[in-house]
Amino acid sequence: MLFCLKVKKNNSELHVFTHFRHSEVRVYNEEVELEDRDPQQDYMLYKDTCADLAKLMAEIQELKSSGAKVGSVEIEERHRQCSVHFITLKKLNRLAHMRLKKGRDQTHEAKQRVDVLHLQLQNLLYEVMHLQKEISKCLEFKSQHEEIELVSEEEFFQEAPAEISRPHVTRDDNHQLTLARLDWELEQRKRLAEQYKMSLARKEKIQKAIEQKREYLSSLQPGLQNIMQASLPVQEYLSMPFEQMQKQAEVARHLPPPLYVLLVQAAAYGQACDKTLSVNISGDVDEAKALSRRPEDSQEDESDSDAEEEQQNTKRRRATVGVQLEDKRKAMLRRHPLSLCVDLKCKDGSVLHLFFYYLMNLNILTVKTKVSTATDLSGAVSAGELLNSESLLNCLYASDHGKETPNPANRYQFDKVGITTFADYVSDLGHPYVWVQKLGGLQFSSDGAQVCVALEIALSASHMEKTMKLLRGRLQARLALHKQFSSLEHSIIPVSSECQHLFPAKVVSGLTRWTMMSYQEFTELGFVQHVLKAGLVCETDLFFMAVVERGTARLLAAVVLNPRYPEVMPLFSLSLHWKGERSGRTEDNLRAMESEVNVFRAELQGPRPGLQLLTNQIQRLCVCLDVYLETESQVCDGSEGPREFPREKMCLRTARGPSRLKPFKYNHPQGFFSHR
């Protein structure tokens, strides 16, 4: 049985067949039909069908608007025609999708063929490149014996046996010579291989012995632990700070990076080089923990606190501009709640306490000092500034006064809050010395950029040992000066036994007064103006006046003591009151006396580290005054001199040269004075 549905439109027919014959079924295949159809004709059929469908829809709309009922014959007829058109559109849609799928499949197959060809091309190119490399290797081939460092020909003929060297053959044939040298090299390497095996066997024996000793040491660990447990009462009795060290390590986690670097390096230096050095952490640990919390938590807390403050201050008057600036200054100069205390102990029992602080917003370290002594040092009036905490560490390194911040970026921060100079806050916050920054791993360049974090520890370690030695040397020098000043104020010049040979046995001139001066008083002296003009004096120096007398002669000595004493020699300026006033600017002999005191450091320094330098200078000044007064009358009139200054010093010549210079150099052990 065969059913056929035929639709004819614009000379195009669409057939739908269904054929039944008993039990046989013949299925219609659209893919077969697709091969015989023209896409252009299908496109035209699609346009015509859409136009007819639109026309039928318009007619149905017309009929409905003219009053025809929904089930009328005209409307139903047009509905059937529309259904047929819809079937046609569905058919065309399927064909279009099938045609699209077929085109994609064909494109994919073509691409696969192209990929296969491209892969084959790449393989061929790779083979060509491989062959080219092999050709290059062959062209550049070098024999392995060229890379072997053979002994020289002279050494070969001297050391190699005759059966290998064969001089009668190898001297005329380079090829045979090379083969012979290679044979000799092989023999030597075999011998060295045997030695290597013997060394390996010896090494294995040593390793076994080491392993046995390690096992023995490992077996000692349980016993040592038992001993440690049993020694806990002894540790408590001896006050071993194991628990304190553990607590300090826990607190150290909350230190800022510069203080942490300083803590680690100072503790390491103390453990390795100075057992008396101690480092402690002080401050509010809870506040430090609050600072190290996460930013989210701190922002929430700040918002809550701000809200509470707004509620409390709703009835208060707004703060003035000055109060706001002051609050900003305090916030900018705020210190970290934790600080470090480093204690440097000397052999005499004195201790230098160093308190290090970190200014968080300025990113700098500051230091304060305090000195503890085993004995009372309040006797000397002129020594009041020696151990002053504000000036004790001035110029530990040259030109490091610690008055201004070493971070250039702070200058812009100060401008925002109206701070003119950091020196106004040094007494409260501490001194920001450059060496303090380096101990904390901080170093600032001219443009304000900080050193890389990876170099912080290396920077601190490179300066730690030298700085600690300088600090201990500064404390020892100041304590020695303090004791010397106590004697000088009582007109006693303390000369150690090691320095007695620098001076004659009898010195008549003596120190009558030793007082301290201010910088302003020093600048008002007339005989020191040449020193001021030369720039040899700074406000950070210490100034003293020494008066040496003998009879009616009175010698004034203005002494400039550099903070880096005894590394920097004290500077003396002289003025003699005897038969008028004379100074080093007006008389050559007084200038020579200044030279004797100021120039010849090697003679006056004494034993290292030269803590007797100042007293030796004063003693030499007294000796030079004796020579000057005892020889002055003979230079003037050739007589024996006034009875006031009898001749007690033995001089080879009383004067020399046009300037009539006197012999101020003392020669030991002969005991006479001569010219330089």
Summary of the structure (lengths in Angstrom):
residues: 676
radius of gyration: 52.4
end to end distance: 149.5
largest distance: 172.1
contacts: 1780
relative contact order: 0.04
helix: 54%
strand: 15%
